[in-house]
Amino acid sequence: MKSPLDIPKIFHLQFAPEHWSKLQTLRAMLGDPLPTTRSAYEGLDVCLHHQNKVVIFARMAQRVVPHLPKDREELDQAGASRNQFAAEFGVLIESMLCEMYSCLDGLGIFLCAVYPKARRLQHKSNEKLFRLAKENQYSPDFPESVRLAMAKAYDDWFPRLRNMRRQITHRSGGATERRLTMTNLIIVVFIFLSSVGGQA
């Protein structure tokens, strides 16, 4: 006979804090001194939604990787190749990068919810969000550790991420070298979002 105290299996699937990222932990444990407003949760949910899509695309890309040599085999055997698997892999990598850029939308919403009185802080433009951090335009009530992390990002990966996302939106799939650069950027942005989540 089943005990009334038995925890449903669905609970084990949903509540696994040992596997949570810093952002997932922040979403689950959000509370004082941080606000628990609708906007704060919305910002975190946007971040997590897009990060989850990155993970799904990554799993799909991993399933494509073993088939990449088939494009070369087709070229050797037929004298031409449709590059079917390379194209699929490229589209998935580019989709991951676009989703990572969309994560920054959630970051802006969350920061505005946590620091609503910070001068010039906004979430309408990701470029402006990071540029004003670089220019030290935010008021003293905005944490310096977060500002410095954003300023460093503006000098490093943010311009590359923004430019690549623009190219992806308006061009066809890129070359292998560009895809490798995109993969590196995705990793860097993941690390940045985790660090800001821990400092906010």
PASEBA-1860 file (N, C-alpha, C; in nm, 3 decimals):
! residues 200
1> MKSPLDIP> 0.085/-0.120/0.000/0.000/0.000/0.000/0.087/0.124/0.000 ~ 0.050/0.220/-0.081/0.130/0.342/-0.094/0.110/0.432/0.027 ~ 0.220/0.477/0.083/0.214/0.567/0.197/0.169/0.705/0.154 ~ 0.083/0.772/0.233/0.040/0.908/0.198/0.154/1.008/0.204 ~ 0.267/0.966/0.266/0.382/1.054/0.277/0.478/1.040/0.160 ~ 0.451/0.941/0.072/0.538/0.923/-0.045/0.533/1.047/-0.134 ~ 0.650/1.092/-0.175/0.659/1.209/-0.260/0.640/1.167/-0.405 ~ 0.549/1.232/-0.477/0.528/1.195/-0.619/0.657/1.205/-0.699
9> KIFHLQFA> 0.672/1.117/-0.798/0.793/1.117/-0.879/0.812/1.248/-0.953 ~ 0.700/1.312/-0.990/0.712/1.438/-1.063/0.786/1.542/-0.980 ~ 0.774/1.532/-0.847/0.845/1.625/-0.760/0.995/1.606/-0.773 ~ 1.039/1.483/-0.782/1.182/1.456/-0.797/1.234/1.511/-0.929 ~ 1.151/1.508/-1.032/1.192/1.559/-1.162/1.205/1.710/-1.161 ~ 1.118/1.778/-1.085/1.115/1.923/-1.086/1.204/1.985/-0.979 ~ 1.215/1.920/-0.865/1.293/1.975/-0.756/1.424/1.897/-0.743 ~ 1.527/1.948/-0.808/1.659/1.885/-0.805/1.764/1.994/-0.791
17> PEHWSKLQ> 1.768/2.061/-0.674/1.857/2.177/-0.658/2.004/2.147/-0.681 ~ 2.045/2.022/-0.663/2.186/1.989/-0.685/2.223/2.001/-0.833 ~ 2.123/2.006/-0.921/2.149/2.019/-1.064/2.117/2.159/-1.116 ~ 2.074/2.248/-1.029/2.035/2.382/-1.072/2.157/2.467/-1.103 ~ 2.142/2.557/-1.201/2.242/2.660/-1.225/2.221/2.771/-1.123 ~ 2.311/2.870/-1.120/2.295/2.983/-1.028/2.167/3.060/-1.057 ~ 2.134/3.073/-1.185/2.011/3.144/-1.221/1.887/3.067/-1.176 ~ 1.889/2.936/-1.192/1.776/2.855/-1.147/1.760/2.864/-0.996
25> TLRAMLGD> 1.872/2.863/-0.926/1.868/2.875/-0.780/1.813/3.011/-0.739 ~ 1.859/3.116/-0.807/1.810/3.251/-0.777/1.660/3.260/-0.801 ~ 1.612/3.200/-0.911/1.468/3.202/-0.941/1.388/3.131/-0.834 ~ 1.438/3.018/-0.788/1.364/2.938/-0.690/1.369/2.999/-0.550 ~ 1.482/3.064/-0.516/1.502/3.115/-0.381/1.488/3.267/-0.371 ~ 1.435/3.330/-0.476/1.427/3.477/-0.477/1.353/3.529/-0.355 ~ 1.413/3.626/-0.288/1.355/3.685/-0.168/1.447/3.790/-0.111 ~ 1.412/3.843/0.005/1.492/3.948/0.068/1.641/3.914/0.068
33> PLPTTRSA> 1.726/4.015/0.032/1.694/4.157/0.011/1.648/4.190/-0.131 ~ 1.636/4.093/-0.220/1.590/4.119/-0.355/1.438/4.119/-0.360 ~ 1.378/4.198/-0.448/1.232/4.204/-0.456/1.174/4.079/-0.520 ~ 1.051/4.048/-0.483/0.980/3.935/-0.543/0.864/3.987/-0.628 ~ 0.892/4.090/-0.706/0.791/4.150/-0.792/0.772/4.068/-0.918 ~ 0.663/4.098/-0.987/0.635/4.029/-1.113/0.748/4.052/-1.214 ~ 0.800/4.176/-1.217/0.907/4.208/-1.313/1.034/4.131/-1.283 ~ 1.066/4.114/-1.155/1.187/4.039/-1.118/1.176/3.894/-1.165
41> YEGLDVCL> 1.061/3.833/-1.140/1.041/3.696/-1.187/1.038/3.688/-1.340 ~ 0.977/3.788/-1.402/0.971/3.789/-1.548/1.111/3.790/-1.609 ~ 1.199/3.876/-1.554/1.335/3.884/-1.606/1.409/3.752/-1.595 ~ 1.398/3.688/-1.480/1.464/3.560/-1.461/1.403/3.453/-1.551 ~ 1.271/3.456/-1.566/1.205/3.357/-1.651/1.247/3.372/-1.797 ~ 1.262/3.495/-1.843/1.307/3.518/-1.980/1.447/3.460/-1.999 ~ 1.537/3.488/-1.904/1.673/3.434/-1.910/1.671/3.282/-1.916 ~ 1.598/3.222/-1.824/1.596/3.077/-1.813/1.529/3.012/-1.934
49> HHQNKVVI> 1.424/3.076/-1.986/1.356/3.021/-2.104/1.453/3.012/-2.221 ~ 1.527/3.118/-2.246/1.618/3.119/-2.360/1.739/3.028/-2.334 ~ 1.786/3.022/-2.210/1.897/2.931/-2.179/1.854/2.786/-2.199 ~ 1.731/2.755/-2.164/1.682/2.618/-2.182/1.679/2.582/-2.330 ~ 1.642/2.677/-2.415/1.642/2.652/-2.559/1.785/2.631/-2.609 ~ 1.882/2.702/-2.550/2.022/2.681/-2.588/2.063/2.538/-2.557 ~ 2.024/2.488/-2.440/2.059/2.351/-2.401/1.994/2.250/-2.496 ~ 1.869/2.275/-2.534/1.800/2.184/-2.627/1.869/2.184/-2.763
57> FARMAQRV> 1.901/2.303/-2.813/1.972/2.312/-2.942/2.108/2.242/-2.933 ~ 2.175/2.255/-2.819/2.306/2.192/-2.801/2.294/2.040/-2.810 ~ 2.191/1.985/-2.747/2.170/1.839/-2.755/2.143/1.795/-2.898 ~ 2.065/1.874/-2.969/2.036/1.843/-3.109/2.164/1.849/-3.192 ~ 2.248/1.950/-3.165/2.374/1.963/-3.239/2.466/1.844/-3.212 ~ 2.467/1.797/-3.088/2.551/1.681/-3.054/2.507/1.557/-3.131 ~ 2.378/1.546/-3.157/2.329/1.431/-3.234/2.367/1.441/-3.382 ~ 2.390/1.563/-3.429/2.427/1.582/-3.569/2.576/1.555/-3.592
65> VPHLPKDR> 2.658/1.585/-3.492/2.804/1.576/-3.506/2.852/1.443/-3.563 ~ 2.805/1.328/-3.515/2.856/1.201/-3.572/2.828/1.183/-3.721 ~ 2.732/1.259/-3.774/2.696/1.246/-3.915/2.772/1.342/-4.006 ~ 2.849/1.434/-3.948/2.920/1.533/-4.030/3.013/1.469/-4.134 ~ 3.085/1.359/-4.101/3.172/1.298/-4.204/3.098/1.249/-4.327 ~ 2.967/1.228/-4.316/2.890/1.179/-4.429/2.888/1.282/-4.543 ~ 2.897/1.410/-4.510/2.902/1.512/-4.615/3.027/1.495/-4.699 ~ 3.139/1.466/-4.633/3.265/1.444/-4.705/3.258/1.315/-4.787
73> EELDQAGA> 3.198/1.212/-4.729/3.185/1.085/-4.800/3.101/1.105/-4.926 ~ 2.997/1.184/-4.917/2.913/1.211/-5.033/2.992/1.285/-5.141 ~ 3.077/1.379/-5.098/3.161/1.453/-5.192/3.259/1.360/-5.263 ~ 3.322/1.270/-5.187/3.420/1.177/-5.245/3.356/1.079/-5.341 ~ 3.234/1.036/-5.309/3.169/0.933/-5.390/3.095/0.990/-5.511 ~ 3.035/1.107/-5.495/2.951/1.162/-5.602/3.013/1.284/-5.670 ~ 3.122/1.335/-5.614/3.184/1.454/-5.672/3.119/1.583/-5.630 ~ 3.015/1.575/-5.548/2.945/1.693/-5.497/2.875/1.654/-5.368
81> SRNQFAAE> 2.848/1.752/-5.285/2.781/1.724/-5.158/2.676/1.831/-5.130 ~ 2.565/1.787/-5.076/2.460/1.882/-5.037/2.493/1.950/-4.904 ~ 2.598/1.898/-4.836/2.637/1.950/-4.704/2.518/1.955/-4.608 ~ 2.437/1.853/-4.614/2.315/1.848/-4.536/2.342/1.859/-4.386 ~ 2.434/1.777/-4.337/2.457/1.774/-4.192/2.534/1.896/-4.144 ~ 2.627/1.944/-4.226/2.700/2.066/-4.190/2.605/2.185/-4.181 ~ 2.509/2.190/-4.273/2.411/2.299/-4.272/2.323/2.291/-4.147 ~ 2.280/2.169/-4.112/2.197/2.152/-3.992/2.275/2.192/-3.867
89> FGVLIESM> 2.401/2.150/-3.862/2.484/2.185/-3.747/2.502/2.336/-3.736 ~ 2.526/2.401/-3.850/2.546/2.545/-3.850/2.422/2.620/-3.804 ~ 2.306/2.578/-3.851/2.181/2.644/-3.812/2.157/2.630/-3.661 ~ 2.189/2.514/-3.606/2.170/2.493/-3.463/2.263/2.581/-3.380 ~ 2.390/2.591/-3.422/2.486/2.676/-3.352/2.441/2.823/-3.357 ~ 2.396/2.865/-3.476/2.351/3.003/-3.491/2.226/3.029/-3.408 ~ 2.137/2.932/-3.399/2.017/2.946/-3.316/2.054/2.958/-3.168 ~ 2.155/2.882/-3.127/2.202/2.891/-2.988/2.252/3.031/-2.958
97> LCEMYSCL> 2.327/3.088/-3.052/2.383/3.221/-3.029/2.272/3.326/-3.020 ~ 2.173/3.317/-3.106/2.061/3.411/-3.101/1.984/3.400/-2.969 ~ 1.969/3.278/-2.921/1.900/3.259/-2.793/1.981/3.318/-2.678 ~ 2.113/3.306/-2.686/2.197/3.365/-2.581/2.183/3.516/-2.579 ~ 2.174/3.578/-2.696/2.154/3.724/-2.701/2.019/3.760/-2.639 ~ 1.919/3.677/-2.664/1.786/3.703/-2.608/1.785/3.690/-2.456 ~ 1.878/3.611/-2.402/1.890/3.602/-2.256/1.916/3.739/-2.194 ~ 1.989/3.823/-2.268/2.024/3.955/-2.215/1.901/4.043/-2.199
105> DGLGIFLC> 1.796/4.017/-2.276/1.670/4.089/-2.257/1.619/4.066/-2.114 ~ 1.625/3.940/-2.072/1.580/3.907/-1.938/1.669/3.968/-1.831 ~ 1.799/3.973/-1.858/1.891/4.036/-1.763/1.854/4.181/-1.739 ~ 1.825/4.255/-1.848/1.787/4.395/-1.834/1.659/4.412/-1.754 ~ 1.559/4.328/-1.781/1.432/4.336/-1.706/1.456/4.311/-1.559 ~ 1.539/4.210/-1.529/1.566/4.175/-1.388/1.640/4.287/-1.316 ~ 1.743/4.342/-1.380/1.819/4.449/-1.315/1.732/4.572/-1.289 ~ 1.643/4.604/-1.383/1.554/4.719/-1.363/1.455/4.693/-1.249
113> AVYPKARR> 1.416/4.567/-1.231/1.325/4.533/-1.122/1.394/4.540/-0.987 ~ 1.522/4.500/-0.984/1.596/4.499/-0.857/1.643/4.639/-0.818 ~ 1.680/4.719/-0.920/1.731/4.854/-0.894/1.645/4.957/-0.968 ~ 1.518/4.971/-0.930/1.426/5.058/-1.006/1.463/5.206/-1.000 ~ 1.542/5.248/-0.901/1.577/5.388/-0.887/1.714/5.422/-0.945 ~ 1.781/5.322/-1.001/1.914/5.346/-1.058/1.901/5.437/-1.181 ~ 1.974/5.545/-1.180/1.966/5.643/-1.288/2.014/5.584/-1.420 ~ 1.934/5.604/-1.526/1.961/5.567/-1.665/1.956/5.416/-1.691
121> LQHKSNEK> 1.925/5.337/-1.592/1.912/5.192/-1.614/1.784/5.165/-1.691 ~ 1.792/5.086/-1.799/1.677/5.055/-1.883/1.694/4.917/-1.945 ~ 1.586/4.864/-2.003/1.595/4.731/-2.064/1.541/4.729/-2.206 ~ 1.531/4.846/-2.270/1.482/4.852/-2.407/1.592/4.820/-2.508 ~ 1.717/4.845/-2.471/1.829/4.823/-2.563/1.943/4.754/-2.488 ~ 1.980/4.635/-2.534/2.092/4.564/-2.471/2.223/4.639/-2.492 ~ 2.240/4.698/-2.610/2.363/4.772/-2.638/2.377/4.889/-2.540 ~ 2.269/4.962/-2.518/2.272/5.076/-2.426/2.292/5.030/-2.283
129> LFRLAKEN> 2.232/4.917/-2.248/2.246/4.861/-2.113/2.392/4.839/-2.077 ~ 2.467/4.779/-2.170/2.607/4.749/-2.145/2.697/4.872/-2.166 ~ 2.663/4.953/-2.265/2.746/5.072/-2.293/2.744/5.170/-2.177 ~ 2.629/5.193/-2.117/2.621/5.286/-2.004/2.695/5.232/-1.882 ~ 2.701/5.100/-1.870/2.782/5.042/-1.763/2.929/5.070/-1.789 ~ 2.971/5.056/-1.914/3.109/5.086/-1.952/3.142/5.233/-1.927 ~ 3.046/5.323/-1.955/3.069/5.466/-1.938/3.045/5.513/-1.795 ~ 3.014/5.421/-1.705/2.991/5.452/-1.564/2.881/5.558/-1.547
137> QYSPDFPE> 2.771/5.536/-1.619/2.660/5.632/-1.618/2.552/5.598/-1.517 ~ 2.564/5.484/-1.451/2.461/5.446/-1.354/2.488/5.510/-1.219 ~ 2.382/5.535/-1.145/2.393/5.600/-1.015/2.455/5.507/-0.912 ~ 2.502/5.562/-0.799/2.575/5.481/-0.699/2.495/5.367/-0.639 ~ 2.361/5.370/-0.650/2.283/5.260/-0.592/2.287/5.134/-0.680 ~ 2.348/5.145/-0.798/2.368/5.026/-0.881/2.500/4.963/-0.839 ~ 2.502/4.832/-0.808/2.623/4.769/-0.752/2.743/4.775/-0.845 ~ 2.855/4.815/-0.790/2.976/4.833/-0.870/3.026/4.700/-0.926
145> SVRLAMAK> 3.008/4.592/-0.854/3.057/4.462/-0.903/2.983/4.420/-1.029 ~ 2.852/4.447/-1.035/2.774/4.414/-1.154/2.812/4.509/-1.268 ~ 2.827/4.638/-1.237/2.865/4.735/-1.340/2.998/4.698/-1.403 ~ 3.095/4.660/-1.321/3.227/4.624/-1.373/3.220/4.500/-1.461 ~ 3.139/4.403/-1.422/3.124/4.282/-1.503/3.063/4.317/-1.639 ~ 2.966/4.407/-1.640/2.903/4.448/-1.766/2.998/4.533/-1.850 ~ 3.076/4.619/-1.784/3.174/4.702/-1.856/3.280/4.614/-1.921 ~ 3.325/4.512/-1.849/3.423/4.419/-1.904/3.364/4.345/-2.024
153> AYDDWFPR> 3.238/4.306/-2.013/3.171/4.237/-2.124/3.162/4.327/-2.246 ~ 3.139/4.456/-2.223/3.127/4.550/-2.336/3.260/4.565/-2.409 ~ 3.370/4.546/-2.338/3.503/4.553/-2.400/3.545/4.420/-2.460 ~ 3.469/4.315/-2.432/3.513/4.181/-2.471/3.413/4.115/-2.566 ~ 3.320/4.037/-2.510/3.237/3.951/-2.593/3.109/4.017/-2.643 ~ 3.058/4.120/-2.573/2.927/4.173/-2.611/2.925/4.227/-2.755 ~ 3.023/4.310/-2.798/3.018/4.358/-2.937/3.022/4.244/-3.039 ~ 3.101/4.141/-3.012/3.109/4.028/-3.105/2.977/3.952/-3.110
161> LRNMRRQI> 2.917/3.933/-2.992/2.788/3.864/-2.986/2.683/3.943/-3.063 ~ 2.680/4.073/-3.042/2.580/4.159/-3.107/2.600/4.159/-3.259 ~ 2.725/4.170/-3.303/2.752/4.173/-3.447/2.721/4.041/-3.513 ~ 2.757/3.931/-3.448/2.729/3.799/-3.506/2.578/3.775/-3.513 ~ 2.508/3.817/-3.410/2.363/3.799/-3.411/2.301/3.878/-3.526 ~ 2.354/3.999/-3.553/2.304/4.079/-3.664/2.333/4.009/-3.798 ~ 2.453/3.953/-3.810/2.489/3.883/-3.933/2.402/3.761/-3.955 ~ 2.377/3.688/-3.848/2.296/3.567/-3.859/2.155/3.601/-3.904
169> THRSGGAT> 2.102/3.711/-3.852/1.965/3.751/-3.884/1.948/3.783/-4.031 ~ 2.053/3.835/-4.094/2.041/3.885/-4.231/2.120/3.805/-4.334 ~ 2.190/3.698/-4.291/2.271/3.621/-4.385/2.244/3.473/-4.369 ~ 2.294/3.395/-4.465/2.281/3.250/-4.458/2.386/3.194/-4.363 ~ 2.380/3.064/-4.338/2.471/2.999/-4.244/2.617/3.028/-4.273 ~ 2.695/3.049/-4.170/2.834/3.088/-4.186/2.928/2.971/-4.201 ~ 3.056/3.003/-4.215/3.159/2.901/-4.231/3.190/2.834/-4.098 ~ 3.267/2.725/-4.106/3.298/2.649/-3.986/3.373/2.732/-3.883
177> ERRLTMTN> 3.466/2.814/-3.928/3.543/2.896/-3.834/3.452/2.988/-3.755 ~ 3.356/3.048/-3.822/3.264/3.139/-3.755/3.176/3.062/-3.657 ~ 3.142/2.938/-3.691/3.060/2.858/-3.599/3.138/2.825/-3.472 ~ 3.267/2.798/-3.487/3.349/2.770/-3.370/3.358/2.894/-3.281 ~ 3.372/3.012/-3.341/3.375/3.135/-3.264/3.242/3.155/-3.192 ~ 3.133/3.125/-3.258/3.001/3.135/-3.196/2.991/3.044/-3.074 ~ 3.041/2.922/-3.087/3.036/2.827/-2.976/3.112/2.881/-2.856 ~ 3.228/2.939/-2.880/3.306/2.998/-2.770/3.230/3.112/-2.705
185> LIIVVFIF> 3.163/3.194/-2.785/3.086/3.306/-2.732/2.971/3.257/-2.645 ~ 2.905/3.150/-2.688/2.794/3.094/-2.611/2.841/3.054/-2.471 ~ 2.958/2.991/-2.465/3.013/2.949/-2.336/3.043/3.070/-2.248 ~ 3.103/3.174/-2.308/3.139/3.294/-2.232/3.015/3.363/-2.177 ~ 2.908/3.372/-2.257/2.786/3.439/-2.212/2.720/3.360/-2.100 ~ 2.722/3.227/-2.110/2.670/3.143/-2.003/2.740/3.176/-1.871 ~ 2.874/3.185/-1.875/2.952/3.213/-1.754/2.917/3.352/-1.699 ~ 2.903/3.450/-1.790/2.870/3.587/-1.748/2.735/3.592/-1.678
193> LSSVGGQA> 2.632/3.530/-1.737/2.498/3.534/-1.677/2.497/3.467/-1.540 ~ 2.573/3.361/-1.526/2.582/3.294/-1.396/2.648/3.383/-1.293 ~ 2.754/3.456/-1.335/2.825/3.541/-1.240/2.741/3.659/-1.196 ~ 2.668/3.720/-1.290/2.581/3.833/-1.255/2.467/3.786/-1.166 ~ 2.414/3.667/-1.195/2.309/3.613/-1.111/2.353/3.593/-0.967 ~ 2.479/3.561/-0.950/2.531/3.542/-0.814/2.563/3.671/-0.742 ~ 2.583/3.781/-0.819/2.621/3.908/-0.758/2.502/4.000/-0.731 ~ 2.393/3.979/-0.805/2.279/4.071/-0.796/2.216/4.068/-0.658
END
